[in-house]
Structures are given as structure tokens and as C-alpha cells.
Amino acid sequence: MIQEFDGKRPVIHPTAFVHETAVIIGDVTIGEGSSVWPNAVIRADFAPIRIGRRTHIEDGTVVHTGTPLEIGDNVTMGHGVVLHGRRVGSNVLIGNNATVLDDAEIGDECIVAAGAVVTPRTVVPPRSMVMGVPGQITPLTEEQAARLRRRGNPDGGYAAKIRQYREQGIGLPPLEE
């Protein structure tokens, strides 16, 4: 479901995939090749939410914020993520059921482990891993950072899954920008 709120209608790139049970409300922009999967909610009724290219928001994830939120390119948010932060850089993996709270910022090439909690106003530097409750920050290895960059392959992973879903008639029809 895609809904206008307070005169602002979501802008979704025509190559993006939105499952018919996803809810996208208000001042949301979704970039090229991105995807929003079943029962995900992106609600921009307090502030704008900008989502980059090839960013994938998996089933049951909630994205909402009280301040403008920028999400970079090649981001994967696992199942059941709660994102209420200010910024997520590019080439980031946020694991299943992780929580990123108010005004937190996640740098480029980061991993937020499954179940981790990033507390309010935390700034996670680029090439870091966050694990635990509350989240503890450690440096990422070069191998981990390289794996994050490879996830953005425009021909594999979620890009292939988007094509497969569309071929089977699943998802909302592509919208014009």
C-alpha cells in the first residue's frame, strides 16, 4: 500500500520492487533497484526518508523517524529490523531483529549484527561492526568490508529475486517517478 500523507506522496523509482503487503506512507523516496518486502513499513509522517539504490528492506522491517533519515546505496535490512535513526551509510548490513534508535548514525561499510541495539545518538564509524545489547562497536576486517561491497552486485542477489517475483506477477506494478 502506497499512501500520500499531508500532501506528500512516496516517490518510488520504476525499477524498485514493492510487495503488495508493504506499507509506504508520506515523504519517502526509494531509489533504483531497491526493494521493500512483505509487511515492511516505511512511514515518513514526521520527517522525510530517503532510500538509495539497491537497498533492500526485508519482511517485517519498520522504518520511521522524527528527523530526516538518509539510507545509502547497497543496504540490506534483515527481517524485523526497527530503524528509527538519522543516517545509514552505503554498503551496510543490518541483521535480523536489530534496532537502531533515535538519531543514531551508521557509517559506510558497517554491519549491525542480528539482535543488536544501537542506542540513541550513537555514531558508528565507517567499517565497524556492532554487536550486543547495548551495541558494542568493533572494527570490521578488510574481508568483511569487501563482502559488504560485493553485496551491491546489480545482477545477483536481490536484483535477481526482484526479476523472479515480477515474472511471476508478484508485487505492485512499477510506478513512474
Contacts in CASP RR format, 6 or more apart in sequence:
PFRMAT RR
TARGET T0000
AUTHOR 0000-0000-0000
METHOD contacts of the structure
MODEL  1
MIQEFDGKRPVIHPTAFVHETAVIIGDVTIGEGSSVWPNAVIRADFAPIR
IGRRTHIEDGTVVHTGTPLEIGDNVTMGHGVVLHGRRVGSNVLIGNNATV
LDDAEIGDECIVAAGAVVTPRTVVPPRSMVMGVPGQITPLTEEQAARLRR
RGNPDGGYAAKIRQYREQGIGLPPLEE
1 20 0 8 1.000
1 21 0 8 1.000
1 22 0 8 1.000
1 23 0 8 1.000
1 24 0 8 1.000
2 9 0 8 1.000
2 10 0 8 1.000
2 12 0 8 1.000
2 18 0 8 1.000
2 24 0 8 1.000
2 25 0 8 1.000
2 172 0 8 1.000
2 175 0 8 1.000
3 9 0 8 1.000
3 10 0 8 1.000
3 23 0 8 1.000
3 24 0 8 1.000
3 25 0 8 1.000
3 26 0 8 1.000
4 10 0 8 1.000
4 26 0 8 1.000
5 25 0 8 1.000
5 26 0 8 1.000
5 27 0 8 1.000
5 44 0 8 1.000
5 45 0 8 1.000
6 26 0 8 1.000
6 45 0 8 1.000
7 26 0 8 1.000
8 26 0 8 1.000
8 27 0 8 1.000
8 44 0 8 1.000
8 48 0 8 1.000
9 26 0 8 1.000
10 24 0 8 1.000
10 25 0 8 1.000
10 26 0 8 1.000
10 27 0 8 1.000
10 28 0 8 1.000
10 29 0 8 1.000
10 30 0 8 1.000
10 42 0 8 1.000
10 44 0 8 1.000
11 28 0 8 1.000
11 29 0 8 1.000
11 30 0 8 1.000
11 177 0 8 1.000
12 18 0 8 1.000
12 24 0 8 1.000
12 28 0 8 1.000
12 29 0 8 1.000
12 30 0 8 1.000
12 31 0 8 1.000
12 175 0 8 1.000
12 177 0 8 1.000
13 30 0 8 1.000
13 31 0 8 1.000
13 32 0 8 1.000
13 33 0 8 1.000
13 34 0 8 1.000
13 177 0 8 1.000
14 174 0 8 1.000
14 175 0 8 1.000
14 176 0 8 1.000
14 177 0 8 1.000
15 32 0 8 1.000
15 33 0 8 1.000
15 174 0 8 1.000
16 30 0 8 1.000
16 31 0 8 1.000
16 32 0 8 1.000
16 33 0 8 1.000
16 34 0 8 1.000
16 35 0 8 1.000
16 36 0 8 1.000
16 174 0 8 1.000
17 33 0 8 1.000
17 34 0 8 1.000
17 35 0 8 1.000
17 36 0 8 1.000
17 162 0 8 1.000
17 165 0 8 1.000
17 166 0 8 1.000
17 171 0 8 1.000
18 24 0 8 1.000
18 30 0 8 1.000
18 35 0 8 1.000
18 36 0 8 1.000
18 171 0 8 1.000
18 172 0 8 1.000
19 36 0 8 1.000
19 37 0 8 1.000
19 38 0 8 1.000
19 40 0 8 1.000
19 165 0 8 1.000
19 170 0 8 1.000
19 171 0 8 1.000
19 172 0 8 1.000
20 170 0 8 1.000
20 171 0 8 1.000
20 172 0 8 1.000
21 38 0 8 1.000
21 39 0 8 1.000
22 36 0 8 1.000
22 37 0 8 1.000
22 38 0 8 1.000
22 39 0 8 1.000
22 40 0 8 1.000
22 41 0 8 1.000
22 42 0 8 1.000
22 172 0 8 1.000
23 40 0 8 1.000
23 41 0 8 1.000
23 42 0 8 1.000
23 43 0 8 1.000
24 30 0 8 1.000
24 36 0 8 1.000
24 41 0 8 1.000
24 42 0 8 1.000
24 43 0 8 1.000
25 41 0 8 1.000
25 42 0 8 1.000
25 43 0 8 1.000
25 44 0 8 1.000
25 45 0 8 1.000
26 43 0 8 1.000
26 44 0 8 1.000
26 45 0 8 1.000
27 44 0 8 1.000
27 47 0 8 1.000
27 48 0 8 1.000
27 49 0 8 1.000
28 42 0 8 1.000
28 44 0 8 1.000
28 48 0 8 1.000
28 49 0 8 1.000
28 50 0 8 1.000
28 51 0 8 1.000
29 48 0 8 1.000
29 49 0 8 1.000
29 50 0 8 1.000
29 51 0 8 1.000
29 52 0 8 1.000
30 36 0 8 1.000
30 42 0 8 1.000
30 51 0 8 1.000
30 52 0 8 1.000
30 55 0 8 1.000
31 51 0 8 1.000
31 52 0 8 1.000
31 53 0 8 1.000
31 55 0 8 1.000
32 52 0 8 1.000
32 53 0 8 1.000
32 54 0 8 1.000
33 53 0 8 1.000
33 54 0 8 1.000
33 154 0 8 1.000
33 159 0 8 1.000
33 162 0 8 1.000
34 51 0 8 1.000
34 52 0 8 1.000
34 53 0 8 1.000
34 54 0 8 1.000
34 55 0 8 1.000
34 56 0 8 1.000
34 57 0 8 1.000
35 55 0 8 1.000
35 56 0 8 1.000
35 57 0 8 1.000
35 158 0 8 1.000
35 161 0 8 1.000
35 162 0 8 1.000
36 42 0 8 1.000
36 57 0 8 1.000
37 56 0 8 1.000
37 57 0 8 1.000
37 58 0 8 1.000
37 59 0 8 1.000
37 60 0 8 1.000
37 61 0 8 1.000
38 59 0 8 1.000
38 60 0 8 1.000
39 59 0 8 1.000
39 60 0 8 1.000
40 57 0 8 1.000
40 58 0 8 1.000
40 59 0 8 1.000
40 60 0 8 1.000
40 61 0 8 1.000
40 62 0 8 1.000
40 63 0 8 1.000
41 60 0 8 1.000
41 61 0 8 1.000
41 62 0 8 1.000
41 63 0 8 1.000
41 64 0 8 1.000
42 49 0 8 1.000
42 51 0 8 1.000
42 57 0 8 1.000
42 63 0 8 1.000
42 64 0 8 1.000
43 62 0 8 1.000
43 63 0 8 1.000
43 64 0 8 1.000
44 64 0 8 1.000
44 65 0 8 1.000
44 69 0 8 1.000
46 64 0 8 1.000
46 65 0 8 1.000
46 66 0 8 1.000
46 67 0 8 1.000
47 65 0 8 1.000
47 66 0 8 1.000
47 67 0 8 1.000
47 68 0 8 1.000
47 69 0 8 1.000
48 68 0 8 1.000
48 69 0 8 1.000
49 63 0 8 1.000
49 65 0 8 1.000
49 68 0 8 1.000
49 69 0 8 1.000
49 71 0 8 1.000
50 68 0 8 1.000
50 69 0 8 1.000
50 70 0 8 1.000
50 71 0 8 1.000
51 57 0 8 1.000
51 71 0 8 1.000
51 72 0 8 1.000
51 75 0 8 1.000
52 71 0 8 1.000
52 72 0 8 1.000
52 73 0 8 1.000
52 75 0 8 1.000
53 72 0 8 1.000
53 73 0 8 1.000
53 74 0 8 1.000
54 73 0 8 1.000
54 74 0 8 1.000
54 152 0 8 1.000
54 154 0 8 1.000
54 158 0 8 1.000
54 159 0 8 1.000
55 71 0 8 1.000
55 72 0 8 1.000
55 73 0 8 1.000
55 74 0 8 1.000
55 75 0 8 1.000
55 76 0 8 1.000
55 77 0 8 1.000
56 75 0 8 1.000
56 76 0 8 1.000
56 77 0 8 1.000
56 158 0 8 1.000
57 63 0 8 1.000
57 77 0 8 1.000
57 78 0 8 1.000
57 81 0 8 1.000
58 76 0 8 1.000
58 77 0 8 1.000
58 78 0 8 1.000
58 79 0 8 1.000
58 80 0 8 1.000
58 81 0 8 1.000
58 96 0 8 1.000
59 79 0 8 1.000
59 80 0 8 1.000
60 79 0 8 1.000
60 80 0 8 1.000
60 81 0 8 1.000
61 77 0 8 1.000
61 78 0 8 1.000
61 79 0 8 1.000
61 80 0 8 1.000
61 81 0 8 1.000
61 82 0 8 1.000
61 83 0 8 1.000
62 80 0 8 1.000
62 81 0 8 1.000
62 82 0 8 1.000
62 83 0 8 1.000
63 69 0 8 1.000
63 71 0 8 1.000
63 77 0 8 1.000
63 83 0 8 1.000
64 83 0 8 1.000
64 84 0 8 1.000
65 83 0 8 1.000
65 84 0 8 1.000
65 85 0 8 1.000
65 86 0 8 1.000
65 102 0 8 1.000
66 84 0 8 1.000
66 102 0 8 1.000
67 85 0 8 1.000
67 86 0 8 1.000
67 102 0 8 1.000
67 103 0 8 1.000
68 86 0 8 1.000
69 83 0 8 1.000
69 85 0 8 1.000
69 86 0 8 1.000
69 87 0 8 1.000
69 88 0 8 1.000
70 86 0 8 1.000
70 87 0 8 1.000
70 88 0 8 1.000
70 89 0 8 1.000
71 83 0 8 1.000
71 87 0 8 1.000
71 88 0 8 1.000
71 89 0 8 1.000
72 88 0 8 1.000
72 89 0 8 1.000
72 90 0 8 1.000
72 92 0 8 1.000
73 90 0 8 1.000
73 91 0 8 1.000
73 152 0 8 1.000
74 90 0 8 1.000
74 91 0 8 1.000
74 92 0 8 1.000
74 148 0 8 1.000
74 149 0 8 1.000
74 151 0 8 1.000
74 152 0 8 1.000
75 88 0 8 1.000
75 89 0 8 1.000
75 90 0 8 1.000
75 91 0 8 1.000
75 92 0 8 1.000
75 93 0 8 1.000
75 94 0 8 1.000
76 92 0 8 1.000
76 93 0 8 1.000
76 94 0 8 1.000
76 95 0 8 1.000
76 151 0 8 1.000
76 158 0 8 1.000
77 83 0 8 1.000
77 94 0 8 1.000
77 95 0 8 1.000
78 93 0 8 1.000
78 94 0 8 1.000
78 95 0 8 1.000
78 96 0 8 1.000
78 98 0 8 1.000
79 96 0 8 1.000
79 97 0 8 1.000
80 96 0 8 1.000
80 97 0 8 1.000
81 94 0 8 1.000
81 95 0 8 1.000
81 96 0 8 1.000
81 97 0 8 1.000
81 98 0 8 1.000
81 99 0 8 1.000
81 100 0 8 1.000
82 98 0 8 1.000
82 99 0 8 1.000
82 100 0 8 1.000
83 94 0 8 1.000
83 100 0 8 1.000
84 99 0 8 1.000
84 100 0 8 1.000
84 101 0 8 1.000
84 102 0 8 1.000
84 104 0 8 1.000
85 100 0 8 1.000
85 101 0 8 1.000
85 102 0 8 1.000
85 103 0 8 1.000
85 104 0 8 1.000
85 105 0 8 1.000
86 103 0 8 1.000
86 104 0 8 1.000
86 105 0 8 1.000
87 105 0 8 1.000
87 106 0 8 1.000
87 107 0 8 1.000
88 94 0 8 1.000
88 100 0 8 1.000
88 105 0 8 1.000
88 106 0 8 1.000
88 107 0 8 1.000
89 106 0 8 1.000
89 107 0 8 1.000
89 108 0 8 1.000
89 110 0 8 1.000
90 108 0 8 1.000
90 109 0 8 1.000
91 108 0 8 1.000
91 109 0 8 1.000
91 145 0 8 1.000
91 148 0 8 1.000
91 149 0 8 1.000
91 151 0 8 1.000
91 152 0 8 1.000
92 106 0 8 1.000
92 107 0 8 1.000
92 108 0 8 1.000
92 109 0 8 1.000
92 110 0 8 1.000
92 111 0 8 1.000
92 112 0 8 1.000
92 148 0 8 1.000
93 110 0 8 1.000
93 111 0 8 1.000
93 112 0 8 1.000
93 148 0 8 1.000
93 151 0 8 1.000
94 100 0 8 1.000
94 106 0 8 1.000
94 111 0 8 1.000
94 112 0 8 1.000
95 111 0 8 1.000
95 112 0 8 1.000
95 113 0 8 1.000
95 114 0 8 1.000
95 115 0 8 1.000
95 116 0 8 1.000
96 114 0 8 1.000
96 115 0 8 1.000
97 114 0 8 1.000
97 115 0 8 1.000
98 112 0 8 1.000
98 113 0 8 1.000
98 114 0 8 1.000
98 115 0 8 1.000
98 116 0 8 1.000
98 117 0 8 1.000
98 118 0 8 1.000
99 115 0 8 1.000
99 116 0 8 1.000
99 117 0 8 1.000
99 118 0 8 1.000
100 106 0 8 1.000
100 112 0 8 1.000
100 118 0 8 1.000
101 117 0 8 1.000
101 118 0 8 1.000
101 119 0 8 1.000
101 120 0 8 1.000
101 122 0 8 1.000
102 120 0 8 1.000
102 121 0 8 1.000
103 120 0 8 1.000
103 121 0 8 1.000
104 118 0 8 1.000
104 119 0 8 1.000
104 120 0 8 1.000
104 121 0 8 1.000
104 122 0 8 1.000
104 123 0 8 1.000
104 124 0 8 1.000
105 122 0 8 1.000
105 123 0 8 1.000
105 124 0 8 1.000
106 112 0 8 1.000
106 118 0 8 1.000
106 124 0 8 1.000
106 130 0 8 1.000
107 124 0 8 1.000
107 125 0 8 1.000
107 126 0 8 1.000
107 128 0 8 1.000
108 126 0 8 1.000
108 127 0 8 1.000
109 126 0 8 1.000
109 127 0 8 1.000
109 140 0 8 1.000
109 145 0 8 1.000
109 148 0 8 1.000
109 149 0 8 1.000
110 124 0 8 1.000
110 126 0 8 1.000
110 127 0 8 1.000
110 128 0 8 1.000
110 129 0 8 1.000
110 130 0 8 1.000
110 140 0 8 1.000
110 148 0 8 1.000
111 128 0 8 1.000
111 129 0 8 1.000
111 130 0 8 1.000
111 140 0 8 1.000
111 144 0 8 1.000
111 148 0 8 1.000
112 118 0 8 1.000
112 124 0 8 1.000
112 129 0 8 1.000
112 130 0 8 1.000
113 129 0 8 1.000
113 130 0 8 1.000
113 131 0 8 1.000
113 132 0 8 1.000
115 132 0 8 1.000
115 133 0 8 1.000
116 130 0 8 1.000
116 131 0 8 1.000
116 132 0 8 1.000
116 133 0 8 1.000
116 135 0 8 1.000
117 132 0 8 1.000
117 133 0 8 1.000
117 134 0 8 1.000
117 135 0 8 1.000
118 124 0 8 1.000
118 130 0 8 1.000
118 134 0 8 1.000
118 135 0 8 1.000
119 134 0 8 1.000
119 135 0 8 1.000
122 135 0 8 1.000
124 130 0 8 1.000
124 137 0 8 1.000
125 137 0 8 1.000
127 139 0 8 1.000
127 140 0 8 1.000
127 145 0 8 1.000
128 137 0 8 1.000
128 138 0 8 1.000
128 139 0 8 1.000
128 140 0 8 1.000
129 137 0 8 1.000
129 138 0 8 1.000
129 139 0 8 1.000
129 140 0 8 1.000
129 144 0 8 1.000
130 136 0 8 1.000
130 137 0 8 1.000
131 138 0 8 1.000
140 148 0 8 1.000
151 157 0 8 1.000
153 159 0 8 1.000
165 171 0 8 1.000
END
